[in-house]
Amino acid sequence: MTRALVLALPLFVLAGCDSLGIGEPSVDLSNASMAEVAAEAVKVQQQRPGQWDVTSQLVSLNVEGVPADSPMTEMLKQQIGQARTESQCLTEEDAKKAMVPQDVDPNNSCRFAHFRMKGGQIDAEMTCAAPDGPGTLAMTQKGSYSPDSYDVTSTLTRAGGTAPGENSTMTMKVSAKRTGECKA
């Protein structure tokens, strides 16, 4: 799996709008590129600037063709279920930018089968050509969001590879909450 796409997973959810669902802006796209999704998401995102605690947790991992007792497999097994929290400052300028990163798709091969944000819920499904070999990458995302928090589960699947480790599925949970103003 490409590290850039894995690192980008939480960024797909860094958007928010009126969670009451009354007259709020929304995004509902099908067969859209990252650029198209970014252009629409930036219109509705209202994530509040400030200090944010972001917690990520590897929920599950299955890598085909790698021995179960290999050092890499053992290391990855130890990470399953471990939560890691980082604190970061989201500036007002950063909050205005599109949070769907386009730089993880330099060949414009990714397409969203659907991307929906409405009423505090997000639901997305995207497929890309694998950037470093045969096969495809597919990502699904479901969760909730508001201007002050989000909680999203993402599953990334790589399929169609021919070498050991090129077919895999990883599920991650990312949650975040605004904790106040940015620390100096």
Residue frames as a rotation matrix with the C-alpha (Angstrom) as fourth column:
MET 1
0.583 0.813 0.000 0.00
0.813 -0.583 0.000 0.00
0.000 0.000 -1.000 0.00
THR 2
-0.104 -0.637 0.764 1.25
0.494 -0.700 -0.516 3.42
0.863 0.323 0.388 -0.68
ARG 3
-0.516 -0.204 -0.832 2.21
0.854 -0.201 -0.480 5.30
-0.069 -0.958 0.278 2.43
ALA 4
-0.991 0.127 0.050 0.83
-0.118 -0.982 0.149 8.57
0.068 0.142 0.988 1.03
LEU 5
-0.285 0.949 -0.134 -2.66
-0.248 0.061 0.967 7.13
0.926 0.309 0.218 0.57
VAL 6
0.012 0.243 -0.970 -2.63
0.805 0.573 0.154 5.55
0.593 -0.783 -0.188 4.02
LEU 7
-0.733 -0.349 -0.583 -1.54
0.642 -0.637 -0.427 8.84
-0.222 -0.688 0.691 5.57
ALA 8
-0.900 0.405 0.161 -4.22
-0.258 -0.793 0.552 10.66
0.351 0.455 0.818 3.62
LEU 9
-0.442 0.792 -0.421 -7.07
0.631 0.608 0.482 8.60
0.638 -0.052 -0.768 5.06
PRO 10
-0.218 0.430 -0.876 -7.75
0.885 -0.291 -0.363 10.90
-0.411 -0.855 -0.318 7.98
LEU 11
-0.855 -0.173 -0.490 -7.58
0.021 -0.954 0.299 13.94
-0.519 0.246 0.819 5.73
PHE 12
-0.764 0.632 0.128 -10.61
0.261 0.121 0.958 12.78
0.590 0.766 -0.257 3.74
VAL 13
0.074 0.863 -0.500 -12.71
0.880 0.179 0.440 13.30
0.469 -0.472 -0.746 6.84
LEU 14
-0.582 -0.349 -0.734 -11.39
0.699 -0.675 -0.233 16.67
-0.414 -0.649 0.638 7.96
ALA 15
-0.811 0.437 0.389 -14.51
-0.051 -0.715 0.697 18.49
0.583 0.546 0.602 6.90
GLY 16
-0.670 0.618 -0.412 -17.66
0.682 0.291 -0.671 19.47
-0.295 -0.730 -0.616 8.71
CYS 17
-0.709 0.529 0.466 -20.96
-0.137 -0.752 0.645 21.23
0.691 0.394 0.606 8.39
ASP 18
-0.351 0.649 0.675 -24.16
-0.926 -0.346 -0.149 21.78
0.136 -0.678 0.723 10.38
SER 19
-0.975 -0.114 -0.192 -24.80
-0.094 0.989 -0.110 18.39
0.202 -0.089 -0.975 11.95
LEU 20
-0.466 0.879 0.104 -28.46
-0.280 -0.035 -0.959 19.23
-0.840 -0.476 0.262 12.56
GLY 21
-0.690 0.137 0.710 -29.11
0.632 0.594 0.499 18.58
-0.353 0.793 -0.497 8.88
ILE 22
0.430 0.874 -0.226 -31.28
0.656 -0.474 -0.588 21.70
-0.621 0.105 -0.777 8.47
GLY 23
0.997 0.065 -0.047 -30.39
0.013 -0.710 -0.704 23.52
-0.079 0.701 -0.709 5.29
GLU 24
0.313 -0.949 -0.029 -26.79
-0.230 -0.105 0.968 22.51
-0.922 -0.296 -0.251 5.54
PRO 25
0.247 -0.334 -0.910 -24.58
-0.968 -0.045 -0.246 22.26
0.041 0.942 -0.334 2.51
SER 26
0.507 -0.082 0.858 -23.80
-0.187 0.961 0.202 18.73
-0.841 -0.263 0.473 1.39
VAL 27
-0.388 -0.614 -0.687 -21.73
-0.897 0.079 0.435 16.78
-0.213 0.785 -0.581 -1.11
ASP 28
0.304 0.451 0.839 -23.20
-0.122 0.892 -0.435 13.90
-0.945 0.030 0.326 -3.13
LEU 29
0.090 -0.411 -0.907 -20.98
-0.972 -0.234 0.010 12.90
-0.217 0.881 -0.420 -6.06
SER 30
0.657 0.048 0.752 -20.67
0.049 0.993 -0.106 9.75
-0.752 0.106 0.651 -8.16
ASN 31
0.524 -0.539 0.659 -17.84
0.849 0.393 -0.353 8.70
-0.069 0.745 0.664 -10.48
ALA 32
0.975 -0.134 0.178 -15.82
-0.127 -0.991 -0.051 11.74
0.183 0.027 -0.983 -9.39
SER 33
0.179 -0.980 -0.087 -12.09
0.421 0.157 -0.893 12.45
0.889 0.123 0.441 -9.36
MET 34
-0.097 -0.317 -0.943 -10.20
0.991 -0.115 -0.064 13.63
-0.088 -0.941 0.326 -6.28
ALA 35
-0.955 -0.282 0.094 -10.10
0.294 -0.945 0.144 17.13
0.048 0.165 0.985 -7.76
GLU 36
-0.351 0.904 0.243 -13.88
-0.044 -0.275 0.961 17.15
0.935 0.327 0.136 -8.23
VAL 37
0.377 0.457 -0.806 -14.48
0.748 0.363 0.556 15.92
0.546 -0.812 -0.205 -4.68
ALA 38
-0.460 -0.638 -0.618 -11.99
0.871 -0.459 -0.175 18.45
-0.171 -0.619 0.767 -3.28
ALA 39
-0.892 0.122 0.435 -13.69
0.094 -0.891 0.444 21.30
0.442 0.437 0.783 -5.17
GLU 40
0.086 0.995 0.041 -17.09
-0.005 -0.040 0.999 20.41
0.996 -0.086 0.001 -3.68
ALA 41
0.296 0.007 -0.955 -15.92
0.866 0.420 0.271 19.46
0.403 -0.908 0.118 -0.17
VAL 42
-0.748 -0.642 -0.168 -14.13
0.656 -0.679 -0.329 22.80
0.097 -0.357 0.929 0.29
LYS 43
-0.538 0.630 0.561 -17.49
-0.150 -0.726 0.671 24.55
0.830 0.277 0.485 -0.24
VAL 44
0.510 0.856 -0.080 -19.10
-0.127 0.167 0.978 22.80
0.851 -0.489 0.194 2.73
GLN 45
0.002 -0.542 -0.841 -16.30
0.803 0.503 -0.321 22.14
0.597 -0.674 0.436 5.17
GLN 46
0.477 0.172 0.862 -16.46
-0.300 -0.890 0.344 24.18
0.826 -0.423 -0.373 8.33
GLN 47
0.373 -0.437 -0.818 -13.89
0.800 0.598 0.045 22.57
0.470 -0.672 0.573 10.55
ARG 48
0.989 0.055 0.136 -13.04
-0.021 -0.864 0.503 24.97
0.145 -0.500 -0.854 13.32
PRO 49
0.147 -0.985 0.087 -9.46
-0.119 -0.105 -0.987 26.16
0.982 0.135 -0.133 13.60
GLY 50
0.572 -0.046 0.819 -7.69
-0.810 -0.189 0.555 25.34
0.129 -0.981 -0.145 16.84
GLN 51
-0.579 -0.772 0.261 -5.85
-0.813 0.571 -0.115 22.58
-0.060 -0.279 -0.959 18.65
TRP 52
0.536 0.738 -0.410 -6.98
-0.777 0.621 0.102 19.08
0.330 0.264 0.906 17.70
ASP 53
-0.355 -0.533 0.768 -6.23
-0.670 0.718 0.188 15.70
-0.651 -0.448 -0.613 19.24
VAL 54
0.336 0.375 -0.864 -6.24
-0.895 0.413 -0.169 13.06
0.294 0.830 0.474 16.49
THR 55
-0.146 -0.302 0.942 -6.30
-0.637 0.757 0.144 9.39
-0.757 -0.579 -0.303 17.51
SER 56
0.187 0.150 -0.971 -5.60
-0.901 0.420 -0.108 6.65
0.392 0.895 0.214 14.98
GLN 57
-0.084 -0.128 0.988 -5.90
-0.641 0.766 0.045 2.93
-0.763 -0.629 -0.146 15.55
LEU 58
-0.615 -0.135 -0.777 -5.12
-0.690 0.569 0.447 0.00
0.382 0.811 -0.443 13.28
VAL 59
0.196 0.812 0.549 -8.19
-0.931 0.330 -0.155 -2.22
-0.307 -0.481 0.821 13.68
SER 60
0.616 -0.005 0.788 -7.25
0.081 0.995 -0.057 -5.11
-0.784 0.099 0.613 11.41
LEU 61
0.093 -0.650 -0.755 -4.65
-0.945 -0.297 0.139 -6.10
-0.314 0.700 -0.641 8.85
ASN 62
0.575 0.042 0.817 -4.45
0.126 0.982 -0.139 -9.04
-0.808 0.182 0.560 6.46
VAL 63
0.153 -0.616 -0.772 -1.47
-0.923 -0.369 0.111 -9.33
-0.353 0.696 -0.625 4.12
GLU 64
0.935 0.267 0.235 -1.55
-0.164 0.910 -0.381 -12.30
-0.316 0.317 0.894 1.76
GLY 65
0.790 -0.605 -0.103 1.61
0.192 0.403 -0.895 -14.19
0.583 0.687 0.434 0.87
VAL 66
-0.106 -0.813 0.573 3.67
-0.652 -0.378 -0.657 -13.08
0.751 -0.443 -0.489 3.87
PRO 67
-0.302 -0.033 -0.953 4.42
0.393 0.906 -0.156 -15.84
0.868 -0.422 -0.261 6.39
ALA 68
0.694 0.710 0.118 2.52
0.137 -0.291 0.947 -15.50
0.707 -0.641 -0.300 9.66
ASP 69
0.764 -0.441 -0.470 5.73
0.579 0.149 0.802 -15.87
-0.284 -0.885 0.369 11.66
SER 70
0.072 -0.758 0.649 7.81
0.780 -0.363 -0.510 -13.36
0.622 0.543 0.565 9.70
PRO 71
-0.623 -0.387 -0.679 9.28
0.748 -0.547 -0.375 -10.40
-0.227 -0.742 0.631 11.64
MET 72
-0.932 0.306 0.197 7.19
-0.180 -0.859 0.480 -7.96
0.315 0.412 0.855 9.59
THR 73
-0.080 0.953 -0.292 3.95
0.093 0.299 0.950 -9.82
0.992 0.049 -0.112 10.34
GLU 74
-0.034 0.004 -0.999 4.80
0.957 0.288 -0.031 -10.03
0.288 -0.958 -0.014 14.03
MET 75
-0.897 -0.342 -0.279 5.53
0.408 -0.884 -0.227 -6.29
-0.169 -0.318 0.933 14.16
LEU 76
-0.713 0.680 0.171 2.25
-0.329 -0.540 0.774 -5.45
0.619 0.496 0.609 12.43
LYS 77
0.018 0.718 -0.695 0.25
0.503 0.594 0.627 -7.76
0.864 -0.361 -0.351 14.71
GLN 78
-0.426 -0.264 -0.865 1.59
0.903 -0.187 -0.388 -5.85
-0.060 -0.946 0.318 17.71
GLN 79
-0.999 0.020 -0.026 0.24
-0.022 -0.993 0.113 -2.61
-0.023 0.114 0.993 16.26
ILE 80
-0.377 0.924 -0.059 -3.33
0.200 0.144 0.969 -3.90
0.904 0.353 -0.240 15.89
GLY 81
0.460 0.713 -0.529 -5.51
0.722 0.046 0.690 -2.30
0.517 -0.699 -0.494 18.52
GLN 82
-0.295 -0.639 -0.710 -2.86
0.895 -0.446 0.029 0.20
-0.335 -0.626 0.704 19.63
ALA 83
0.766 0.580 0.277 -4.19
0.633 -0.754 -0.174 3.75
0.107 0.309 -0.945 19.63
ARG 84
-0.431 -0.896 -0.108 -1.88
0.896 -0.440 0.067 6.65
-0.108 -0.068 0.992 18.89
THR 85
0.706 0.698 -0.121 -2.87
0.693 -0.716 -0.084 10.23
-0.145 -0.024 -0.989 19.63
GLU 86
-0.531 -0.815 0.230 -1.20
0.843 -0.535 0.051 13.31
0.082 0.221 0.972 18.22
SER 87
0.360 0.573 -0.736 -2.01
0.574 -0.758 -0.310 16.93
-0.736 -0.311 -0.602 18.94
GLN 88
-0.554 -0.520 0.650 -1.92
0.832 -0.324 0.450 19.37
-0.023 0.790 0.612 16.06
CYS 89
-0.346 0.366 -0.864 -2.81
0.100 -0.901 -0.421 22.99
-0.933 -0.232 0.276 15.40
LEU 90
-0.145 0.393 0.908 -5.24
0.989 0.094 0.117 23.67
-0.040 0.915 -0.402 12.57
THR 91
-0.824 -0.219 -0.523 -4.81
0.243 -0.970 0.023 27.29
-0.512 -0.108 0.852 11.55
GLU 92
0.158 0.903 -0.400 -7.62
-0.111 -0.386 -0.916 29.39
-0.981 0.189 0.039 10.10
GLU 93
-0.079 -0.288 -0.954 -5.82
-0.957 -0.247 0.154 29.33
-0.280 0.925 -0.257 6.74
ASP 94
-0.951 -0.304 -0.045 -5.52
-0.307 0.926 0.218 25.51
-0.024 0.221 -0.975 6.83
ALA 95
-0.501 0.833 0.234 -9.21
0.254 0.400 -0.881 25.17
-0.827 -0.382 -0.412 7.75
LYS 96
0.266 0.606 -0.749 -10.16
-0.532 -0.556 -0.639 26.99
-0.804 0.569 0.175 4.53
LYS 97
-0.527 -0.557 -0.643 -8.22
-0.843 0.244 0.480 24.60
-0.111 0.794 -0.597 2.28
ALA 98
0.482 0.625 -0.613 -9.65
-0.710 0.690 0.145 21.51
0.514 0.365 0.776 0.63
MET 99
0.055 -0.431 0.901 -9.06
-0.883 0.400 0.246 18.58
-0.466 -0.809 -0.358 2.94
VAL 100
0.846 0.120 0.520 -9.22
0.128 0.900 -0.416 15.98
-0.518 0.419 0.746 0.19
PRO 101
0.040 -0.939 -0.342 -5.55
-0.375 -0.331 0.866 15.77
-0.926 0.094 -0.365 -0.82
GLN 102
0.916 0.296 -0.270 -5.02
-0.333 0.187 -0.924 15.62
-0.223 0.937 0.270 -4.56
ASP 103
0.171 -0.949 -0.265 -1.27
-0.977 -0.129 -0.167 15.04
0.124 0.287 -0.950 -4.38
VAL 104
-0.284 -0.248 0.926 -1.77
-0.472 0.877 0.090 11.35
-0.834 -0.412 -0.366 -3.48
ASP 105
0.417 0.484 0.770 -3.15
0.484 0.599 -0.638 10.78
-0.770 0.638 0.016 -7.00
PRO 106
-0.248 -0.607 -0.755 -0.50
-0.281 -0.701 0.656 12.23
-0.927 0.375 0.003 -9.34
ASN 107
-0.979 -0.143 0.148 -1.68
0.082 0.387 0.919 10.08
-0.189 0.911 -0.367 -12.29
ASN 108
-0.461 0.879 -0.122 -5.36
-0.864 -0.476 -0.164 10.99
-0.203 0.030 0.979 -11.82
SER 109
-0.713 0.145 -0.686 -6.25
-0.224 0.880 0.418 7.29
0.665 0.452 -0.595 -11.66
CYS 110
-0.894 0.387 -0.225 -8.50
0.370 0.355 -0.859 7.47
-0.252 -0.851 -0.460 -8.59
ARG 111
-0.551 0.809 0.206 -12.28
-0.263 -0.402 0.877 7.68
0.792 0.429 0.434 -8.95
PHE 112
-0.829 0.413 0.377 -14.90
-0.375 0.089 -0.923 7.91
-0.415 -0.906 0.081 -6.24
ALA 113
-0.715 0.699 0.025 -17.81
0.576 0.569 0.587 5.57
0.396 0.434 -0.809 -6.98
HIS 114
0.500 0.801 0.328 -19.56
0.451 -0.565 0.691 7.83
0.739 -0.198 -0.644 -4.48
PHE 115
-0.763 -0.600 -0.241 -18.64
0.550 -0.405 -0.731 10.55
0.341 -0.690 0.639 -1.99
ARG 116
0.227 0.924 0.308 -21.38
0.359 -0.374 0.855 11.77
0.905 -0.084 -0.417 0.34
MET 117
-0.861 -0.331 -0.386 -21.26
0.486 -0.316 -0.815 14.22
0.147 -0.889 0.433 3.22
LYS 118
-0.302 0.806 0.509 -24.56
-0.251 -0.583 0.773 15.24
0.920 0.106 0.378 4.76
GLY 119
0.632 0.732 0.256 -26.17
-0.399 0.024 0.916 15.58
0.664 -0.681 0.308 8.16
GLY 120
0.335 -0.583 0.740 -22.96
-0.920 -0.032 0.390 14.82
-0.204 -0.812 -0.547 10.02
GLN 121
0.551 -0.123 0.825 -22.33
0.056 0.992 0.111 11.57
-0.832 -0.014 0.554 8.14
ILE 122
-0.024 -0.587 -0.809 -19.69
-0.953 -0.231 0.195 10.67
-0.301 0.776 -0.554 5.57
ASP 123
0.468 0.146 0.871 -19.82
0.092 0.973 -0.212 7.72
-0.879 0.179 0.442 3.18
ALA 124
0.363 -0.438 -0.823 -17.22
-0.888 -0.430 -0.162 7.29
-0.283 0.789 -0.545 0.44
GLU 125
0.539 -0.270 0.798 -15.91
0.286 0.950 0.129 4.61
-0.793 0.159 0.589 -1.87
MET 126
0.558 -0.472 -0.682 -12.87
-0.770 -0.601 -0.215 5.14
-0.308 0.645 -0.699 -4.09
THR 127
0.714 -0.400 0.575 -10.77
0.461 0.886 0.045 2.96
-0.527 0.233 0.817 -6.42
CYS 128
0.528 -0.647 -0.550 -7.29
-0.749 -0.660 0.056 3.70
-0.399 0.382 -0.833 -7.85
ALA 129
0.740 -0.490 -0.461 -4.74
-0.018 0.671 -0.741 1.92
0.673 0.557 0.487 -9.97
ALA 130
0.771 -0.554 -0.314 -1.95
0.506 0.235 0.830 0.62
-0.386 -0.799 0.462 -7.72
PRO 131
0.886 -0.382 -0.263 0.89
-0.448 -0.850 -0.276 3.14
-0.118 0.363 -0.924 -8.10
ASP 132
-0.023 -0.992 0.126 3.75
-0.955 0.059 0.292 0.70
-0.297 -0.114 -0.948 -7.65
GLY 133
-0.914 -0.289 0.286 2.69
-0.199 0.932 0.304 -2.47
-0.354 0.221 -0.909 -9.44
PRO 134
-0.718 0.676 -0.165 -0.25
0.054 0.290 0.955 -4.42
0.694 0.677 -0.245 -10.81
GLY 135
-0.409 0.673 -0.616 -3.71
0.893 0.434 -0.118 -4.31
0.188 -0.598 -0.779 -9.31
THR 136
0.022 0.556 0.831 -5.96
0.142 -0.824 0.548 -1.77
0.990 0.106 -0.096 -7.68
LEU 137
-0.954 -0.122 -0.273 -6.40
0.292 -0.183 -0.939 0.06
0.064 -0.975 0.211 -4.39
ALA 138
-0.072 0.969 0.238 -9.92
0.309 -0.205 0.929 0.46
0.948 0.140 -0.285 -3.05
MET 139
-0.974 -0.202 -0.104 -10.96
0.167 -0.324 -0.931 2.53
0.154 -0.924 0.349 -0.05
THR 140
0.101 0.992 0.074 -14.25
0.506 -0.115 0.855 2.75
0.856 -0.049 -0.514 1.78
GLN 141
-0.934 -0.356 0.035 -14.98
0.178 -0.546 -0.818 5.26
0.310 -0.758 0.574 4.50
LYS 142
0.161 0.987 0.027 -17.91
0.393 -0.089 0.915 5.65
0.905 -0.137 -0.402 6.87
GLY 143
-0.545 -0.337 -0.768 -18.34
0.830 -0.085 -0.551 7.80
0.120 -0.938 0.326 9.91
SER 144
0.649 0.752 -0.111 -19.53
0.755 -0.621 0.208 10.99
0.088 -0.220 -0.972 11.47
TYR 145
-0.543 -0.813 0.208 -18.23
0.780 -0.581 -0.233 14.54
0.310 0.036 0.950 11.58
SER 146
0.739 0.636 -0.224 -18.94
0.673 -0.717 0.182 17.97
-0.045 -0.285 -0.957 12.99
PRO 147
0.681 -0.509 0.526 -17.03
-0.138 -0.795 -0.591 21.27
0.719 0.330 -0.612 13.09
ASP 148
0.312 -0.540 0.781 -15.42
-0.940 -0.296 0.171 20.13
0.138 -0.788 -0.600 16.38
SER 149
-0.184 -0.384 0.905 -14.93
-0.542 0.808 0.233 16.37
-0.820 -0.447 -0.357 15.92
TYR 150
0.266 0.349 -0.899 -14.95
-0.906 0.410 -0.108 13.38
0.331 0.842 0.425 13.61
ASP 151
-0.185 -0.229 0.956 -14.95
-0.542 0.835 0.096 9.60
-0.820 -0.500 -0.279 13.92
VAL 152
0.511 0.296 -0.807 -14.33
-0.859 0.165 -0.484 7.60
-0.010 0.941 0.339 10.75
THR 153
0.167 -0.427 0.889 -13.50
-0.089 0.891 0.445 3.99
-0.982 -0.154 0.111 9.92
SER 154
0.383 -0.168 -0.909 -11.59
-0.912 -0.227 -0.342 3.44
-0.149 0.959 -0.240 6.67
THR 155
0.447 -0.268 0.853 -10.79
0.117 0.963 0.241 0.18
-0.887 -0.008 0.462 4.93
LEU 156
0.232 -0.499 -0.835 -8.06
-0.929 -0.367 -0.039 0.07
-0.287 0.785 -0.549 2.29
THR 157
0.546 0.010 0.838 -7.81
0.073 0.996 -0.060 -3.02
-0.835 0.094 0.542 0.08
ARG 158
-0.155 -0.610 -0.777 -5.14
-0.918 -0.202 0.342 -3.78
-0.365 0.766 -0.529 -2.46
ALA 159
0.409 0.364 0.837 -6.01
-0.034 0.922 -0.385 -6.54
-0.912 0.129 0.389 -4.94
GLY 160
0.997 0.074 -0.016 -4.69
-0.026 0.126 -0.992 -7.98
-0.071 0.989 0.127 -8.17
GLY 161
0.308 -0.951 -0.006 -1.04
-0.940 -0.305 0.154 -8.06
-0.148 -0.042 -0.988 -7.18
THR 162
0.721 -0.102 -0.685 1.22
-0.262 0.875 -0.406 -10.95
0.641 0.473 0.605 -8.09
ALA 163
-0.349 -0.927 -0.135 3.99
-0.089 0.177 -0.980 -10.70
0.933 -0.330 -0.144 -5.50
PRO 164
-0.107 0.260 -0.960 3.79
0.911 0.412 0.010 -11.64
0.398 -0.873 -0.281 -1.81
GLY 165
-0.484 -0.031 -0.875 2.30
0.671 -0.655 -0.348 -8.78
-0.563 -0.755 0.338 0.19
GLU 166
-0.997 0.073 0.021 0.68
-0.039 -0.735 0.677 -7.09
0.064 0.675 0.735 -2.83
ASN 167
-0.145 0.987 -0.072 -2.81
0.071 0.083 0.994 -8.24
0.987 0.139 -0.082 -1.81
SER 168
-0.828 -0.208 -0.521 -3.90
0.529 0.023 -0.848 -6.86
0.188 -0.978 0.091 1.54
THR 169
0.243 0.888 0.391 -6.70
0.372 -0.458 0.808 -5.32
0.896 -0.050 -0.441 3.54
MET 170
-0.790 -0.477 -0.386 -6.26
0.559 -0.302 -0.772 -2.80
0.252 -0.825 0.505 6.34
THR 171
0.376 0.895 0.239 -8.93
0.575 -0.427 0.698 -1.17
0.727 -0.125 -0.675 8.49
MET 172
-0.773 -0.620 -0.136 -8.17
0.536 -0.523 -0.662 1.98
0.339 -0.584 0.737 10.46
LYS 173
0.483 0.856 -0.182 -10.25
0.836 -0.390 0.385 4.05
0.259 -0.339 -0.905 12.81
VAL 174
-0.714 -0.655 0.248 -9.46
0.565 -0.748 -0.349 7.75
0.414 -0.109 0.904 13.13
SER 175
0.514 0.840 -0.176 -11.18
0.802 -0.398 0.445 10.03
0.303 -0.370 -0.878 15.59
ALA 176
-0.663 -0.714 0.224 -10.43
0.606 -0.688 -0.399 13.61
0.439 -0.129 0.889 16.48
LYS 177
0.536 0.800 -0.269 -11.74
0.834 -0.451 0.319 16.41
0.134 -0.395 -0.909 18.61
ARG 178
0.051 -0.416 0.908 -11.02
0.125 -0.900 -0.419 20.07
0.991 0.135 0.006 18.92
THR 179
0.079 -0.121 -0.990 -9.56
0.949 0.314 0.037 20.78
0.306 -0.942 0.139 22.35
GLY 180
0.534 0.117 -0.837 -9.34
0.505 -0.839 0.205 24.58
-0.678 -0.532 -0.507 22.26
GLU 181
0.906 -0.269 -0.328 -7.22
-0.411 -0.745 -0.525 27.30
-0.103 0.610 -0.786 20.78
CYS 182
0.623 -0.747 -0.232 -3.82
0.283 0.492 -0.824 26.49
0.729 0.447 0.518 19.28
LYS 183
0.737 -0.481 -0.474 -0.99
0.522 -0.040 0.852 26.29
-0.428 -0.876 0.222 21.75
ALA 184
0.839 -0.437 -0.323 1.76
-0.510 -0.840 -0.188 28.85
-0.189 0.322 -0.928 21.30
